[in-house]
Amino acid sequence: MVFGRSSRTQRPVEPVTLKILVAGGFGVGKTTLVGAVSEIKPLRTEETLSEAGRPVDDLDGVESKNTTTVAMDFGRITLREDLVLYLFGTPGQDRFWFLWDELAQGALGAVVLADTRRLEDSFAAIDYFERRGIPFTVGVNCFEGADRFPVESVRGALDLDPEVPLMMCDARDRESVKSVLVAVVEHALVRSTREREPAAT
């Protein structure tokens, strides 16, 4: 018997690509999150805030913010050799919410980024994904100077279902953001498996 290397060459792994939305209120850190984790130069559609928008945009708590996303942010991250996430950051202001339906098509799940100083700004995004049955994870962006609250207190304030993951994170930190994205994928896969299981008789 002759031993040697196989003449077969290994084919490169074709990665599974998944679409994840990053949503939340105005100024919560969505653009920062996508930029912190993306392995490509993120696509940004930011414009300078104008005087005309001031009566419409609520700047309470984010007075130093001078730009806003008007369409979407886009980034990509390879979690494993066989798993790539495409990230789509949604615009935060009410007047751009008509874009959400387009961005949500084909999404596996979503991150709802929250700010404890303005938790009420998260309700619209949470409601959006709950109504459409899109799995989501809440990431509480821990801003400097913001009060810290126990996870269960934040969960109660947001009225989240028990199975919805909620994590503290830093939208500027790559590893912190990766943990939130992994939680979204795992939550979506668990829910998908549960929905495919035959109902008990």
Stockholm file with secondary structure:
# STOCKHOLM 1.0

chainA/1-201         MVFGRSSRTQRPVEPVTLKILVAGGFGVGKTTLVGAVSEIKPLRTEETLSEAGRPVDDLDGVESKNTTTVAMDFGRITLREDLVLYLFGTPGQDRFWFLWDELAQGALGAVVLADTRRLEDSFAAIDYFERRGIPFTVGVNCFEGADRFPVESVRGALDLDPEVPLMMCDARDRESVKSVLVAVVEHALVRSTREREPAAT
#=GR chainA/1-201 SS CCCCCCSCCCCCCCCEEEEEEEEESTTSSHHHHHHHHCSSCCEEEEEECCGGGTTTSCCTTCTTCCEEEEEEEEEEEEEETTEEEEEEECCCSGGGGGGHHHHHTTCSEEEEEECGGGGGGGHHHHHHHHHHTCCEEEEEECCTTCCCCCHHHHHHHHTCCTTSCEEEECTTCHHHHHHHHHHHHHHHHHHHHHHHSCCCC
#=GC SS_cons         CCCCCCSCCCCCCCCEEEEEEEEESTTSSHHHHHHHHCSSCCEEEEEECCGGGTTTSCCTTCTTCCEEEEEEEEEEEEEETTEEEEEEECCCSGGGGGGHHHHHTTCSEEEEEECGGGGGGGHHHHHHHHHHTCCEEEEEECCTTCCCCCHHHHHHHHTCCTTSCEEEECTTCHHHHHHHHHHHHHHHHHHHHHHHSCCCC
//
